[in-house]
Amino acid sequence: MIRCFVGLPLPPSYHDHLSALLSRLRPLVRARLSWTRPENWHLTLKFLGETEPDRVAAATAALAGVRFPGFTLQAGGGGFFPDGRRPRVLWVGLIQGGPESAALAQAVDQALTPPGFAPEERPFTAHLTLGRVKDDPGQDWSRVLNLLGSTAWPVAAMERLVFWESRLGPRGPAYAPLAEYPLSAVSGDRIQPSGENTKRNEAGEKSEA
């Protein structure tokens, strides 16, 4: 079985900004969190979970049929899932690119339905996971939310869709691209991952993937 998901990679500028943000967030948090590793940060569009190899091959082929133009994304603000009273996931929202991300997630969902993957039942909410709350001993989250609201993020170009494998380990998941697809109005051709890109990152966060 292969644990896999579909998502959008974030540029190095976002990894750098996340590193700086985490250094400011950690002193404000008494709760125990599993923080996202900056080098693994991404926007999940669809999580497939444990999947048989033949179905992974079917998904790889189906995703090549997705036609979607590239777009720009900008993070901003933040919040919790399911809500601030029962925080389980701390996330950064989007002030640009949210509708496009939702539309792309729907296109991915539709492409994967014919091969037998169940369509999503819940509405898609574009977000970037910062961390998962493991224990919350009465944490006051107001300063965290204020910091997220005042943090400025760069505009980032979303130019490709990635089908990732996620291997869980003691240090978190390690991601390896199974296939990459350019975002353009006319092309859904698959990009074969390079040898360098297929090297697994052995230090990752446990997120949607």
C-alpha positions in Angstrom: 0.0 0.0 0.0 1.2 3.5 -0.8 0.1 6.5 1.3 -0.4 9.4 -1.1 -2.0 12.8 -1.7 -2.3 15.5 -4.3 -1.2 19.1 -3.6 0.6 22.3 -4.5 4.2 22.8 -3.6 5.2 26.1 -2.0 8.3 28.1 -3.0 11.4 28.5 -0.9 10.3 32.0 0.1 7.4 30.4 2.0 9.7 27.9 3.7 11.9 30.8 4.8 8.9 32.8 6.1 7.6 29.8 7.9 10.9 29.3 9.7 10.9 32.9 10.9 7.2 32.7 11.9 7.7 29.5 14.0 10.6 31.1 15.9 8.1 33.8 17.0 5.2 31.5 17.6 6.8 28.9 19.8 7.4 31.2 22.8 3.6 32.1 22.7 2.4 28.5 22.8 2.1 26.4 26.0 0.1 23.7 24.2 1.9 20.8 22.8 1.9 21.0 19.0 3.4 18.9 16.1 4.7 21.8 14.0 5.0 21.7 10.2 8.5 21.3 8.9 9.2 24.4 6.7 10.8 22.3 3.9 7.7 20.1 3.7 5.1 22.9 3.6 2.5 22.4 0.9 -1.2 23.0 0.2 -3.1 19.7 0.2 -5.8 19.4 -2.5 -6.9 15.7 -1.9 -5.7 13.1 0.5 -6.0 9.6 -0.9 -4.6 7.7 2.1 -3.4 4.1 1.9 -3.7 3.1 -1.8 -3.0 -0.1 -3.7 -0.2 0.2 -6.3 -2.6 -0.4 -9.3 -4.9 2.3 -8.1 -1.9 4.7 -7.7 -1.1 4.0 -11.3 -4.7 4.8 -12.2 -4.7 8.0 -10.3 -1.4 9.0 -11.9 -3.0 8.6 -15.3 -6.2 10.3 -14.3 -4.4 13.4 -13.0 -2.8 13.9 -16.4 -6.2 14.9 -17.6 -6.6 17.8 -15.3 -6.6 21.1 -17.2 -6.1 24.2 -15.1 -4.3 27.5 -15.5 -1.6 28.6 -13.2 -2.4 31.2 -10.6 -1.0 33.2 -7.8 -1.4 32.6 -4.1 -0.8 34.7 -1.0 -1.1 33.6 2.6 -2.7 35.7 5.3 -4.4 35.4 8.6 -5.0 32.1 10.4 -7.4 30.0 12.4 -8.2 26.6 13.7 -10.0 23.3 12.8 -12.6 22.5 13.9 -12.8 25.9 15.7 -11.1 28.0 18.4 -12.9 26.2 21.2 -11.6 22.8 20.2 -8.4 23.5 18.3 -6.9 20.5 16.6 -5.2 22.1 13.6 -3.6 25.5 13.5 -3.4 27.0 10.0 -2.6 30.0 7.8 -5.3 31.1 5.4 -5.2 32.6 2.0 -6.0 36.2 1.0 -5.3 35.4 -2.6 -5.7 32.2 -4.6 -8.4 30.6 -2.4 -11.1 30.3 -5.0 -8.6 29.0 -7.6 -7.3 26.4 -5.1 -10.8 25.3 -4.4 -11.6 25.1 -8.1 -8.4 23.1 -8.7 -9.3 20.8 -5.8 -12.7 20.2 -7.4 -11.0 19.4 -10.7 -8.7 16.9 -9.0 -11.7 15.3 -7.2 -13.6 15.0 -10.4 -10.6 13.5 -12.3 -10.1 10.8 -9.6 -13.8 9.8 -9.4 -13.8 7.6 -12.5 -10.9 5.5 -11.2 -12.9 4.7 -8.1 -11.7 7.3 -5.6 -14.6 8.6 -3.4 -15.5 12.2 -4.0 -15.0 14.6 -1.1 -18.1 15.0 1.1 -16.9 18.2 2.9 -16.4 21.5 1.2 -12.8 22.3 0.4 -11.2 25.0 2.6 -7.9 26.3 1.3 -5.3 26.5 4.1 -1.7 25.9 5.0 -1.2 23.7 8.1 1.1 25.2 10.7 0.7 22.5 13.3 -1.5 19.9 15.0 -2.5 20.4 18.6 -1.6 17.3 20.6 -2.5 18.8 24.0 -4.1 22.1 25.0 -3.8 23.0 28.7 -6.0 26.1 28.6 -3.9 27.9 25.9 -4.8 31.5 25.2 -4.6 31.6 21.5 -5.3 35.4 21.0 -1.7 36.4 20.7 -1.1 33.6 18.2 -4.0 34.8 16.1 -2.9 38.4 16.3 0.6 37.4 15.1 -0.8 35.4 12.2 -3.0 38.3 11.3 -0.1 40.8 11.2 2.3 38.5 9.3 2.9 39.6 5.7 3.5 36.8 3.1 4.8 37.2 -0.5 2.8 36.4 -3.6 3.7 33.0 -4.9 3.1 31.5 -8.4 1.4 28.1 -8.5 2.8 26.4 -11.6 2.5 22.7 -11.0 0.4 20.1 -9.3 2.2 17.2 -7.5 1.1 13.7 -6.7 3.1 12.8 -3.6 3.8 9.6 -1.7 4.0 10.0 2.0 6.0 7.6 4.2 5.5 7.8 7.9 8.5 7.5 10.1 9.6 8.4 13.7 10.5 11.9 12.6 7.2 12.4 10.7 6.3 11.8 7.1 8.8 11.8 4.2 7.5 13.0 0.9 8.5 11.9 -2.6 6.8 13.0 -5.8 5.2 10.2 -7.8 4.3 12.6 -10.7 4.2 16.3 -11.4 1.8 18.1 -13.8 2.2 21.6 -15.1 -0.7 24.0 -14.5 -1.6 25.6 -17.8 -4.7 26.3 -19.8 -3.8 23.7 -22.5 -1.5 21.1 -20.9 -2.1 18.3 -18.5 1.0 16.3 -19.5 2.9 14.7 -16.7 6.4 15.8 -15.7 8.6 12.9 -14.6 10.2 13.8 -11.2 14.0 14.3 -11.5 16.3 12.1 -9.4 17.0 15.0 -7.1 13.3 15.6 -6.5 12.6 12.0 -5.7 15.0 12.1 -2.7 12.8 11.8 0.4 13.0 14.4 3.0 13.6 12.4 6.2 12.4 15.2 8.5 8.7 16.1 7.9 5.6 17.1 9.7 2.6 15.0 10.2 -0.1 16.9 8.3 -3.0 16.1 6.1 -0.6 13.8 4.3 
